[in-house]
Amino acid sequence: MALQGPFVVVADSPAPDLVEALRAAGAFPIVESSWAEATDALTSVQPEGLLLAEPSSDRKRAAALAQALAHRLETGNDAFIPVLARLRDDEAGSLPEALTISAGAPSERIAQRFAAALRIRALHGTVLRRTRTLASRGELPPELPRTDPLEEATVLVAGRGRSYPELAVTVGERVGLVGALSVETAARALNARDIDGMVIGDGFAPRVIEAMLTVLAEDVRFRDLPVAVLGGQVGVVEQFAEHLPNLERVTEGPVRLVERVLPFVRLRAYGERLKRMLKSLDAKGMIDPETGLLVHEAFWRDLNRAVDDADKRGVGLSIARFSFVHGDRRVSLDAARLLSRLMRQVDFACRTIDNSIFAVFTETDLREAHVIARRIASILKHTMLEPDSRCGNIETAITLATLKPTDNVDSLLARVVNEAVAG
């Protein structure tokens, strides 16, 4: 992917190697700026991306640039601008949310990493254009959430060595955590749910790490997945760099590894948010961009329509309510997104204000609904994120009701709320 300019290279001393790397990837024009001029360059050049060739020695200048970038994003008028910072292993970045790359990385890696970030920028630009089009027609488009994407991100931590507990704790303090002590468990997690980043700790033989990275490199779904490998033998990880632009080997320990990978996880989660937003726009706002399920208005409209259709045709209709004991909003959102992947095409669902989920199974009697609901609950139990350990384990409670000849929507809902079924 050729880089479409302009780009700004920020450094207080010339960085001809980085300029040449961008130029070789097709970037044009390329503007070189000092840290003192970086904020002005952001406004005058309107760049596609920023490359920080070296950290700033002045915290105020770095803070001013970070504030200017945040302001552009908050206004909602422009697509976000990816920032790539070149760092040595022992350096801290000037902008905490910047994507990082090793100071010794080859020029091709710089172009690949920028290209991956620009794919997310392109998604953001599409969302902005679509929402503006709807607004110009007098339609009210769904709003893109403004919370930190890390609040809804999920990272897979695979490992079984001495570093695993520290890795799991460090990751779990910042994002949702899925732990895997084996390659098989990691593979199931990657296929069963949305993963925004993967951390591979110690305890695996080099050939096992190589096998995991081979699977990721060969699957287009994981092309831009952030993957951080702790330590590892030189050469085992680097051979996959061409196919996994956001792959990094970190030798400084679990804390530094998490610091390096979180900006990539944030960007990946932001991209997933944008994809859900595009689905919502395609559905004219009837799909909730947070969950992938129907918004409340669309759910109640479709439920009334489904009840009328079932009455007229004499077919079955069942409704289930999934609630989560010891679950919080994060757990509920996670369950809703998983449920959106498990639902049949003829069924529909929504997440309610009390964090429970209503799911409607059309042309389904109570016996069949029991089977479907229990299968979904079993998958949720083994796939959902765990809440704070102080709260206890998640328990999924299921309530089911099927449409009777004398039912209307209100009586059907009254039963599904009050008639408990073992979960």
N, C-alpha and C positions, 0 to 999 in steps of 0.2 A: 504494500500500500504506500503510494507516494504521499509525502506530507505536503498538504496544501497550506501555504503561508498566509499571512506573515507570522514570523516568530521573533521573540525578543530573547536575546542571550544576556544575562545579567552577571557582570563581573567587574571588579575594580581594576583588574589587569587583563590584558588581551587573552582570549581563549580560542586561538585559531583552529585547534583540533575539533572543538565542538561546533564551531561555525561550519567547518568543512564536512563534518558528519551530517549536519542538517542539510547542507547544500547537496551532498551526494544522494540524499533521500528525496530530493526534489523540492525542498522547502524554499520558497521565495516570496517576498523579500525577507532577509534576515537582518534584524536591527540589533546592534551591540549597544548595551547601556550599562552605565555604572549603577551601583546601588543608590546613589544620590538621585539619579534620574529615572529610576525604575518606575515609580508611581506615575510620573508624567508620561513615560513611554507607554504605559498601560492604557492611558487615555488617548494619546495621539495616534498610536499605531493600531489599536484594536486587534491585538494578536490572537492567533489561534492557540498559541501555547507559550509558556515561559520556561526557559531553561536556566536554572541557577547554577552557574559554573563553579561558584565558590560560596561558602557561607558569608553572611554580612558581619562585619566587625562592629556595626552599630545597630543595637537592638531597636532603636526608635525607627530607623529606616525599614527594617524588616517588619516591624509592627504596622507601619504605615502602608506597606505593600499588601500585607495580609488583610488589613481593613479595607483597602480599595477593592481587592478581589471579592471579599465578602459582600461589600455594598453592591457590586455589580450583580451578584447572584440574588441578593435580597430584593432588588428592584423588579426582577422577573422580566427584564427587557432583553437580556442577552444570555446566550448559552454560557455555561461555566467555562472557565479557562483552565486547562490542566497545567500543573506546575511540576516540573521534573528537576530535582536537586541532585547534583553530583556531590557525593560525600566520601571521605575516607572512613574506614571501619570504626575509628575511634571518635569521629566527629558527630556533633548534634546539628540537626538542620536548623536553618533560620526560620522556616515556616513549618510548624509541626504537622500540618495536614498535607504537605507536599509529598509527591511520590519521590522515592529516592533511587539512586543508581550508584554503583560503586565507581569511585574515581578512576579505577583501572579498567572499567568495562569497555569493550570495543565499540566503535562507532555504530556498528549495525544494531547493537542492543539499544542504543539511545533511540534510533529511529523506530525499532520495533515497539519499545515501551511507549513512545509518544503515539504511535499508530493505534495501540490498544486503547489509550486514553481518549484519543480523538473519535473513536467509535462511540464512546459514551457521550462525548460532546455532540456528535451528529444526532444521537437519539434525543438529547435535550433540545436541540434546535428544532427537530421535528415536532416534539411536544409543544414547544412555544408557538410554532406556526399554526398547528392545528387548533390550539386554544384561542389564538387571535382570530382565526377564521370563524370559529363558532361565536365568539364575542361580537364580531362585526355583523353577524346575522341576527343579533339580539338573543342568542341562545346563551344559557348559563353553563359554561364548561365546568367539569369537576376540578377541584383545587389540588394541586400537587402538595403533598405534606411538606412542611418546613422543618420538621424535626431532624436531628442528626441521623443519617442513615445507619450509623453504628448501633442505634437503639433497636433496630430490627434485623441486624446482620447475624449470621450464623457461621461459625468457623469449626471445621472438622480438625481435631487434634489426634493424630495417629502416632503411637509410640508405646513402648513397654520397658524403657530403660529408666535410669535414675532421674532423668530430667522430666519425665512425664508428669509427676504431680505438680512440679513448679510451672510447667507449661500450661497444664489444665487450669490451675488457679489464676495465673496471669491472664490467660485468654478469657476465662469465665468472669473475671472482674469487669471486663469491658464489653463483651458481646455474648450472644448465645453460644453455648458450647455443645458440640457433639463429640464424645470421646470414642476412640477405637483402639483396642489393644491388639488388633490383628488386621491383616490386609483384607480379609473377607468382610469384617465388620465395616471397614472404611468403604469398601466397594458398595455394600448395601446402602450405606448412608448417602453416598453420592448419587445413587440411582433413585432413592426413595424421596428425597427432599431437595430443596434449593440450598446450596452451599455457597457462601460468599468468599470463602478462603480456606486453605488447607495448610496445616502445620505438621511437618513430619519430624518427630523427635528421634532420640537415639533408641537403641535396642533392636533395630532391624539390620540385617546383613546388607552389604552394598547391592547384592543381586536383587534383594527384595525391594529396596528403594528404586532401583533401576526398573523393575517390573511395574511398580506403581506409577512412576513417571511416564513409562511407555504407554500405559492405558490412558493417562490424561492427555498425552501428546497426540494420540490417535483419535480422540473423540472431540469433534468440533464444539461440543457443548462446553468443554473445559479449556478452550483455546486461550481465553484471557483470564482464567481463574488465577488469583494470587496463590502462589505456593511457596512456602518458606521451609527450607530444610536446615535442621540444626547440625552444624559440623559436616560430617560426611566426607568421604574421600574425594580428593580433587579429581575431577574428570568424570565422576559418576553423574553429578548434577549438570555440569556445564554442557554436556553433549545434547541436552534437551532444550538449551536456551533458544535455539532457532524456532522451535515449535511452541514454546511456552514463554511469551514475552514477559510475564510477570512472575517468573521463577527466580528465586534468590537463595543462595546458600549463605548462612550466617554462622559465624564461629564464636561470636562474643557471648553466647549464653542466652537463656530463655527470655530474659527481660528485654535485651536489645533486639532479639528476633521479633518479639511482639511489637515493639516500637516501630520497627521497619515495615512490618506487614500490615499494620492497621490502616494506614492511608490507602493502600490498595484494596483492602476489605471494604472500607467506606465507599470507595469509588464503584466497586462491584455491586454493593448493595444499592447504591444510587442508580446504577444502570438497571437493576431488577425493578426498582420502583418506577423508573421511566417506562419500562416495558409494560408493567401493569397499567400505568396511566394511558398508554397507547391503546390497550385493550378496552379500557373504559371509554376512551374517545370513540373508538370504533363502534361501541355499543351505545353511543349517544348518552353517555353518563349513567347508564343503567347498571354498570358493574362498578363495585367499590374498588378504587385503586389501591387501597390498603390490603384487601383480602383476596380479591379475585372473585368474590361472591357477589350476589345481587345487592344493590342498595335497598334500603327499607321500602321505599315507595314502589320500586319495581317488584320486590318480593310479594308485597301484599296485593298488588294488581294481578300478578301471575297466579297467586294462590286463589283469589276469587274466581279467576278465569278457569283454573284447573278444577275447582269444586263444581262450578256450573257444568263444565264439560263431563266430569265424572257422573254427575246426576243424569244428564241427558243420555249418555251412552251406556250407563249402567256398568261402568268399569270401576276397579278399585282405586283408591288413593289413600296413602298413609303419610303421616308427618312424624318426624322424630325431633326431639330436643336433646342436644348434647350439652351438658354442663360439666364444669371441671372443678372438683373439690381440691382446694389448695392451689388453684391456678390463678394467675394474675392476668393483666391485659396482654402482656408479652406472650404468655402461654396460649391465650385465646386467639391472638393473631396468628401464631404459629399453627395452631390446630385448623383455623379457617383456611389458611393457604394450603395445608396438606389436604383438607377436605375438598378444596376446589380441584385437586388433581385426581381425587378418588371418585367423584360424582359421575354417574352415568349421564349421557348427553340429554336424556329426557327428564332428568331431575334438576332441581334448583334449590338454593339455600341462601341464607343471610346470617350475619353475625349481629346479635342484639346488644343493646346498651349495657346489659348486665353480664356481658362476656360469654353468654351461652350462644349456641348456634341452632337455628331451625333448619331442617332439611326436609324437603317434600319429595316423596317417591311416587311418581305418577304411574297409573295402571298397575298398582302393587297392592296386594292384600296384606293383612296384618302378619301372616306367617312369613311371607317373603320379605316383608319389611324388617322383621326380627332378624332374619339371616343377614340382610344387607347392613343393618345398623350395628350388629355385633361384629361383623367383619371390619367395618370402618373403625369401631371403637378399639378393636384389637390392634389395628395398624397404628392408630393414634397413640395407644399406650406404649408401643415399642419404638415410636419414631419421634414423638413430641419432645421438645426441650424440657429438661427438668427445671422446676422452680428452685428458689432459694432453699438450700438443704434444711434450713430451720423451719420451713413450712410443712415438710413431709412430702410423701410421694403424691404424684398426680393420680386422682381417681376420676374416671370418666363415667358420669351418671347418664343413663339413657331413659328417656320417657317416650313412649310410642302411643299413637292413636290412629285408628283407621276410620274412614268416612262411613257413616251410617245413613240409611235413607232419610232419617229425620234431621240430619245434621245441617248446619250452616257453618260458615267460617268461624264465627264466634264460639259455637259449642264445640267444634273440633279443636280449636286452640285451648279452650278451657280444660278439655280432657288431657291434652298433651302436656299441659303445665302441671296438672294435679295428679295424674296417674303414673306413679313411678314404676319403672321396670328395672330389674337388676342390671348393673353396669359393670 
